């Protein structure tokens, strides 16, 4: 499972790497709305919410579905600007149909492909199923987009005084430096090297960029593609690929040591078998040879060897050799990290 972006025919100069004030604000707003996704940033989120005026936090709740579970497309711009005001001006230039579609994808939980502006009743029903706040927001947006758009812009502007201005000053230089470094790496060593440096979850396969995400999606980038670094985004690898728009990927600048999806799947499958789970119970207590495991669990040596091979391929065991004896032991670090790795894959 992955998101595949076909870049066939895309000129190298059409690939951009740049910092974005609006995208970073969106990442910060997501942290405030879902701090459980970001354990390292929970103290920051708690401090911000405690310092903000109650009237401001109420306004955040009115629109938090624009950035809570996923990010509305217009919060991750394909053409980043130097200032938040410029990027908000670009959002204002979007047609009502484009803006409403982007907002309702996150508000109603509908897919971009299924969104049809001509079915407001269906969209309102979808929003009602998500809760009264989503329903009220969707109804206002569908009935009269202008006032809602203006209110969202004022909210984003007010974030500057409440928390964003100070936070952006702390990270803006580093984000710009990271963007320059990635652009230089792309120019000197090619796209594959740049993608690997941005995130181990991104690879180049021929003329396709593959994002190791728990989804099956495909899009094209023949008109260009944008990569945006974020200091507040880990563990998420945010991707925006609305029809008619250039794909955008927001990648975390912090060192990403996440385990690939296929490795997590292999480890879960390895533990799913009852015999392997019993063997792991013994291996967790100390090293054992194949013969010792066979005798302990009344199994044949070939059967034990087959199960050990599965565990080893999944990276769950380590082996040591003493003369002609080979001992196997459960890798406790890899096993303990499995839950964290699974959450990282789900949130990526």
HUPE-V863616 format. One record per helix or strand of 2 or more residues. SS is the DSSP state (helix for helix, strand for strand). FROM is the first residue (numbers start at 1). LEN is the number of residues. If there is no record, write none. Layout:
ss;from;len
SS;FROM;LEN
SS;FROM;LEN
This chain:
ss;from;len
strand;2;5
helix;12;3
strand;15;3
helix;21;13
helix;35;3
helix;39;13
helix;54;13
helix;73;3
helix;84;9
helix;96;13
helix;120;11
helix;132;12
helix;145;45
helix;191;8
strand;202;4
strand;208;4
strand;216;5
strand;225;6
strand;238;3
strand;247;6
helix;261;12
helix;274;10
strand;288;2
helix;290;8
helix;301;13
strand;317;6
strand;325;6
helix;332;5
helix;338;10
